[in-house]
Amino acid sequence: MFKSEQYKKLTVSVVAVATLLTLGQASGAESAYNGLWNAQKDISGGVYYPIKDGQTGPYKVSPQVYQDSDVSKGKDGIKVKYYNGRVPTKNEYNAWNKDINGLNEGLPEGSGYVDEGEALYEAKCIMCHGDFGSGGGGYPALSAGKARDMKKTLTNNRWLNPTAQGPERVFGSYWPVASTMFWYIRDAMPHTKSKTLTDNETYALTAYMLYINGMKVNGEIVTPTFKLDREKFMKIEMPNRNGFIPDIDGANGLENVRKFFAHPENYGAYRLKKGEKPCMKNCQKTNNIVKLDGGITEFELPMSVVRDLPKVQEDAAHKVSFDVAGAYANNCTMCHGTGVAPAAGDKAAWTPFLAKGLSTVYKNGLEGTPMGMPAKGGSSLSDEEFKQVVDYMLNFK
């Protein structure tokens, strides 16, 4: 949860999950399990149960390979089995034992320049995250200007002041530590090709993130020639480092979170009275200032995705043919060639989309969709060229 100088509490997206957990009070059956299994609350305010007879609480557990490594007695003397799965191989363990915490512990050696990161971003990231991290196609924005200036917007409340600039929750203004960015890029990006970047490439992309957010490192302005290495990374101070509650650092971090979410008033929720049903739609209250129907999803217009070059009149003798297959390979195969989205020529996969009409397929491709399709696939193709690529993909043989 974010905290500010103007407001003691300001809910964030994670609160929506916690609110549902709070409003969805345990049913009679689940309450019985809570007592029977001596359930432990997790950090979100929910509970978890040991596994017994292939179930965890009221839910079945997948009967995969497991070790019957611990047999004990739970509440009321009931025997409880803990299914721990198999021990990972050394290579499996080493492949995933690379987390980096908020104190930068686990940060590898390496280095990368901003301009190297920019080239990588243009090649691997722009099609989803937009020019200079502006966002688009259902993927989040990564920058919105100078980080410290944007941090000031986090105290703005559109409910009380409808004309105020909405909070800019991007990497530079909102994230408390930079290590999360490094870790996420290295282990999860680019989409469909995660864990393919080297540590040096990850340093370069992180340096570019610092650059487009107008940040400084140890007093040094991040410019296109800035080199980020492990030593400099340790000196990054994020503007919003101390902007969250509860305190998650230190040995008591998890317990602080449990205590915080144990009280719904901390995050704008409330406990249902006995027999009261939770509201599932049209629940948002109005006042005489502004009405928020379903909440605000965008505070500023997104950066234009129109990338058409000026039309050039060409005579037939000098007209250059358009390489539609090459355009598909260069701009679309990251998703359409890896199983994430329907591949070219796959009639069965395209049939549900074509049921809405070819014009709708064109429109969704040109404008992008909330499901993750960037406008024009993040390419610089003209509208007509993009439609030719779509026709190429729909050429079923």
C-alpha positions in Angstrom: 0.0 0.0 0.0 1.3 3.4 -0.9 1.5 6.2 1.7 1.8 9.9 1.1 2.3 13.1 2.9 -1.3 14.3 2.1 -3.2 11.1 2.7 -2.4 8.4 5.3 -3.6 5.6 3.1 -4.1 5.2 -0.6 -5.1 1.8 -1.9 -3.4 0.0 -4.8 -4.3 -2.8 -7.0 -3.2 -5.5 -4.6 -5.9 -4.2 -2.2 -8.6 -5.4 -4.6 -7.5 -8.9 -4.0 -7.3 -8.4 -0.2 -10.7 -6.7 -0.3 -12.2 -9.8 -2.0 -10.7 -12.0 0.6 -12.1 -9.9 3.3 -15.6 -9.5 1.8 -15.7 -13.2 0.9 -15.9 -14.4 4.5 -15.3 -18.1 5.0 -18.4 -20.3 4.4 -19.6 -22.7 7.0 -17.6 -25.5 5.5 -14.5 -23.4 5.2 -14.9 -22.2 8.8 -15.0 -25.8 9.9 -11.8 -26.4 8.0 -10.2 -23.4 9.7 -10.8 -24.9 13.1 -10.2 -28.5 12.1 -6.8 -27.8 10.5 -5.6 -24.9 12.6 -5.2 -22.9 9.4 -2.5 -20.2 9.3 -3.2 -16.8 7.7 -1.1 -15.9 4.8 0.2 -12.3 4.1 -2.9 -11.4 2.0 -5.3 -12.0 4.9 -6.4 -15.4 3.6 -5.5 -18.8 5.0 -3.8 -21.9 3.9 -4.1 -25.6 5.0 -1.8 -28.6 5.3 -2.5 -31.4 2.8 -4.4 -34.5 4.0 -5.7 -37.4 1.9 -5.0 -35.6 -1.3 -6.8 -32.4 -0.3 -5.8 -28.9 1.0 -8.9 -27.7 2.9 -11.9 -28.4 0.6 -9.8 -28.6 -2.6 -8.2 -31.5 -4.3 -4.4 -31.7 -4.9 -2.9 -32.9 -8.1 -1.7 -36.5 -7.5 1.8 -35.9 -8.9 5.0 -37.4 -7.7 5.6 -36.5 -4.1 7.6 -37.5 -1.0 5.7 -38.6 2.1 8.4 -36.9 4.1 6.6 -35.7 7.2 3.7 -37.3 9.1 2.5 -35.5 12.2 -0.7 -34.8 14.1 -2.8 -31.8 13.6 -5.5 -30.4 15.8 -7.7 -32.9 17.6 -5.0 -35.6 17.0 -5.9 -36.0 13.3 -2.9 -37.3 11.3 -1.7 -34.9 8.6 0.5 -35.7 5.6 2.6 -33.0 4.0 3.1 -33.6 0.3 6.4 -31.9 -0.6 7.0 -33.0 -4.2 10.3 -34.3 -5.3 13.7 -32.7 -4.7 14.8 -30.7 -7.7 17.9 -31.6 -9.5 21.0 -29.4 -9.0 20.5 -27.8 -12.4 16.8 -27.2 -11.8 17.6 -25.5 -8.5 20.4 -23.4 -9.9 18.3 -22.2 -12.8 15.7 -20.7 -10.5 17.8 -19.8 -7.4 18.6 -16.4 -8.7 16.3 -14.1 -6.9 17.4 -10.5 -6.1 15.9 -8.9 -3.0 15.2 -5.3 -2.1 18.7 -5.0 -0.6 20.2 -6.0 -4.0 21.4 -9.3 -2.5 21.8 -11.7 -5.4 22.7 -9.0 -8.0 25.2 -10.5 -10.4 28.4 -8.9 -11.8 28.0 -7.3 -15.2 27.5 -4.0 -17.0 25.7 -2.3 -19.8 25.3 1.1 -21.5 22.1 3.1 -22.0 22.5 3.2 -25.7 23.0 -0.6 -25.8 19.8 -0.9 -23.8 17.9 1.3 -26.2 18.9 -0.9 -29.1 17.7 -4.0 -27.2 14.5 -2.2 -26.3 13.8 -1.3 -29.9 14.4 -4.9 -31.0 12.7 -6.8 -28.2 10.3 -4.6 -26.1 8.9 -1.7 -28.1 6.2 -3.8 -29.8 4.5 -4.2 -26.4 5.6 -1.4 -24.2 5.6 1.4 -26.8 8.0 4.2 -27.7 10.1 5.3 -24.8 8.1 3.0 -22.5 4.8 4.9 -23.2 2.8 1.6 -23.0 0.1 0.3 -25.2 -1.8 -2.8 -26.4 -2.7 -3.9 -22.9 1.0 -3.8 -21.6 2.0 -1.3 -18.9 3.8 2.0 -19.4 7.4 2.0 -18.1 7.9 5.8 -18.0 6.0 9.1 -17.9 8.7 11.8 -17.5 11.1 12.6 -14.7 10.7 10.2 -11.9 10.8 12.7 -9.0 8.3 15.0 -10.7 6.0 12.0 -11.4 6.3 10.8 -7.8 4.5 14.0 -6.7 1.4 12.9 -8.6 1.0 9.9 -6.3 -0.6 12.2 -3.7 -3.2 13.4 -6.2 -6.8 12.3 -5.5 -9.1 12.4 -8.5 -12.1 11.7 -6.3 -11.6 15.0 -4.3 -10.1 17.0 -7.2 -11.4 15.7 -10.6 -9.1 18.2 -12.5 -5.9 17.0 -10.9 -3.4 14.9 -12.8 -3.9 11.3 -11.9 -1.2 9.3 -10.1 1.5 8.1 -12.5 2.4 4.7 -11.2 5.4 3.8 -13.4 8.8 2.3 -12.6 10.6 5.6 -11.8 7.8 7.2 -9.8 6.3 4.3 -7.9 8.5 1.3 -7.5 10.4 1.2 -4.2 13.5 -0.7 -5.4 15.2 -1.1 -8.8 16.2 -4.7 -8.2 12.7 -5.8 -9.1 13.1 -4.3 -12.5 16.4 -6.1 -13.1 15.1 -9.4 -11.8 11.9 -9.2 -13.9 13.6 -8.3 -17.1 16.2 -11.1 -16.7 13.8 -13.9 -15.7 10.6 -13.0 -17.5 11.3 -10.9 -20.5 11.0 -10.6 -23.5 7.5 -12.1 -23.7 7.6 -15.7 -25.1 11.5 -15.7 -24.8 12.1 -15.4 -21.1 15.5 -16.1 -19.5 17.3 -15.6 -22.9 18.9 -12.3 -21.9 22.5 -12.2 -20.5 23.3 -10.3 -17.3 25.1 -7.6 -19.4 22.0 -7.2 -21.6 19.8 -6.9 -18.5 22.1 -4.2 -17.1 21.8 -2.3 -20.4 18.0 -2.5 -20.4 17.8 -1.5 -16.8 20.1 1.5 -17.6 17.7 2.4 -20.4 14.8 2.3 -17.9 16.6 4.7 -15.6 17.3 7.0 -18.6 13.7 7.2 -19.9 12.6 7.9 -16.3 15.0 10.9 -16.1 16.8 9.5 -13.0 20.1 10.1 -11.3 22.5 7.5 -9.8 24.7 8.7 -6.9 24.2 12.3 -8.2 25.1 11.4 -11.8 22.5 12.1 -14.5 21.7 9.0 -16.5 22.6 9.9 -20.1 22.8 7.8 -23.3 26.5 7.2 -22.5 25.8 6.2 -18.9 27.2 2.8 -17.9 25.4 0.8 -15.3 27.3 -1.9 -13.4 26.8 -3.7 -10.1 28.7 -1.0 -8.1 26.5 1.8 -9.5 23.3 -0.3 -9.2 23.9 -0.6 -5.4 23.7 3.3 -5.2 20.4 3.7 -7.0 17.9 5.5 -4.7 14.3 5.2 -5.9 12.2 8.3 -5.2 9.3 6.3 -3.7 11.6 4.0 -1.6 9.7 4.7 1.6 6.2 5.3 0.2 4.5 2.0 1.2 2.8 0.6 4.3 3.2 -1.7 6.0 6.9 -2.0 6.4 8.0 -5.2 4.6 11.7 -5.0 5.3 13.5 -6.9 8.0 12.7 -10.1 9.9 9.2 -8.9 10.9 8.2 -8.0 7.3 5.7 -10.8 6.7 4.2 -10.5 10.2 3.7 -6.7 9.6 1.8 -7.5 6.5 -0.4 -10.1 8.2 -1.3 -7.7 11.0 -2.0 -4.9 8.5 -4.4 -7.0 6.4 -6.1 -8.3 9.5 -7.9 -4.9 9.8 -10.0 -4.1 6.8 -10.2 -0.4 7.7 -6.5 -0.1 6.9 -7.3 -0.5 3.2 -10.8 0.8 2.8 -12.7 -2.4 3.2 -15.1 -3.7 5.9 -16.2 -7.0 7.4 -19.6 -8.2 6.3 -22.2 -8.6 9.0 -23.6 -12.1 9.6 -26.0 -12.9 6.7 -24.9 -9.9 4.7 -24.1 -10.6 1.1 -21.2 -8.8 -0.7 -22.0 -6.4 -3.5 -20.9 -7.7 -6.9 -21.9 -5.0 -9.3 -22.8 -1.2 -9.4 -21.3 -0.9 -5.9 -19.3 2.3 -6.3 -20.8 5.2 -4.4 -21.2 8.7 -5.8 -20.9 12.1 -4.3 -21.5 15.7 -5.4 -18.0 16.0 -6.8 -17.5 13.3 -9.4 -18.9 10.0 -10.4 -16.5 7.2 -11.2 -18.3 4.5 -13.2 -16.1 1.5 -12.9 -13.0 3.4 -12.0 -10.5 5.3 -14.1 -8.1 3.3 -16.2 -6.3 6.1 -18.1 -5.5 9.5 -16.9 -3.7 10.7 -20.0 -4.2 9.9 -23.7 -1.7 7.3 -24.7 1.1 8.2 -27.1 0.0 8.0 -30.8 0.8 4.6 -32.4 0.4 6.0 -35.9 3.7 5.5 -37.7 2.8 5.9 -41.3 5.4 7.6 -43.5 4.3 10.3 -45.9 2.9 8.7 -49.1 5.2 8.8 -52.0 3.9 8.9 -55.6 5.7 6.2 -57.6 5.3 5.2 -61.2 4.9 1.6 -62.1 8.5 1.2 -63.3 9.9 2.2 -60.0 7.3 0.8 -57.6 8.9 -1.4 -54.9 7.1 -4.6 -54.1 6.1 -5.3 -50.5 7.6 -8.4 -48.9 4.6 -9.6 -46.9 6.2 -12.8 -45.7 9.3 -10.9 -44.5 7.0 -8.4 -42.7 5.3 -11.3 -40.9 8.6 -12.9 -39.9 10.0 -9.6 -38.6 7.0 -8.3 -36.8 4.6 -11.1 -35.9 6.4 -14.4 -35.2 7.3 -13.4 -31.6 3.7 -14.2 -30.7 2.1 -15.8 -33.8 5.1 -18.2 -34.3 5.4 -19.4 -30.8 1.9 -20.6 -29.9 1.0 -17.5 -28.0 -1.3 -16.4 -30.8 -2.7 -18.1 -33.9 -0.1 -18.9 -36.5 -0.2 -18.0 -40.2 -2.3 -20.6 -42.0 -3.8 -22.2 -38.9 -7.4 -22.3 -40.0 -8.8 -23.9 -36.8 -7.1 -21.3 -34.6 -8.4 -18.4 -36.7 -12.0 -19.6 -37.1 -13.3 -18.1 -33.8 -11.8 -14.7 -34.7 -13.1 -14.7 -38.2 -16.6 -15.5 -36.9 -16.7 -11.8 -35.9 -15.9 -10.7 -39.4 -12.8 -9.8 -41.3 -13.3 -6.1 -40.7 -13.1 -6.8 -36.9 -9.9 -8.8 -37.4 -8.4 -5.8 -39.3 -9.6 -3.3 -36.6 -8.3 -5.3 -33.7 -4.9 -5.7 -35.4 -4.6 -2.1 -36.4 -5.7 -0.6 -33.0 -4.5 -3.3 -30.6 -6.6 -5.2 -28.0 -6.6 -5.3 -24.2 -5.7 -9.0 -24.4 -2.2 -8.1 -25.4 -2.1 -7.5 -29.2 -0.1 -4.2 -29.7 -1.4 -1.8 -32.4 -0.1 -3.1 -35.7 2.0 -5.6 -33.8 4.2 -2.8 -32.7 5.4 -2.4 -36.3 5.8 0.7 -38.5 3.8 -0.8 -41.3 1.2 1.3 -43.0 -2.5 0.3 -42.6 -2.6 -1.2 -46.1 0.6 -3.1 -45.6 -0.6 -4.4 -42.2 -3.8 -5.7 -43.8 -1.7 -7.5 -46.4 0.1 -9.3 -43.5 -3.3 -10.2 -42.0 -4.4 -11.6 -45.4 -1.1 -13.6 -45.6 -1.8 -15.1 -42.1 -5.4 -16.0 -43.2 -4.3 -17.7 -46.4 -5.4 -21.2 -45.5 -4.0 -24.0 -47.6 
